[in-house]
């Protein structure tokens, strides 16, 4: 799983043709609303060319970062936001090797963690999450459900129920909400997702 793989997928299918595309990030926004007062800052890990940064800006969250391994994806995301792109911090990095230089109130990940199939990958991911999330902050994460696909973009994945996903993300996380979503891909396929909202204890 490297930048070239994801650059190729975006180049071949376009930002709206990749299987994970969705025009409105409804599940993410519903769980952000469930936090209560809402986060003052957020990082969208693996945000790609998604619509979440624009939706968060519209909701009044102005301290936003987007991290993705694919420069092509981030270029598409900037184009989607147009002049508002300057209000977002863009980070081109592999989350497994990334060294955060600050913390955020919210860590958001739609469909990156389920690509962490090796123990080493999951350890590296958890290290980044722990370094980037402030005490008392929240995690919103989505991964394929136990009955979801076994592969995505020609890569193997791990599938999770809600409590298992929280446990893998960090022992200090407390599950607040768990939801199931059936995502319909641009080609009409269905993918079962598990979504969780968790709070970092302390």
Secondary structure, DSSP 8 states (H G I E B T S, - for coil): --HHHHHHHHHHH-TTTSTT--SS-HHHHHHHHHTSS--SEEEEET-TT-SHHHHHHHTT--EEEEEES-HHHHHHHHHHHGGGGGGEEEEE--TTT---SS-EEEEEEESSGGG--SHHHHHHHHHHHHHHEEEEEEEEEEEE-TTS-SEETTEE-----HHHHHHHH-TTEEEEEEEEEEEE-TTS-EEEEEEEEEEE--
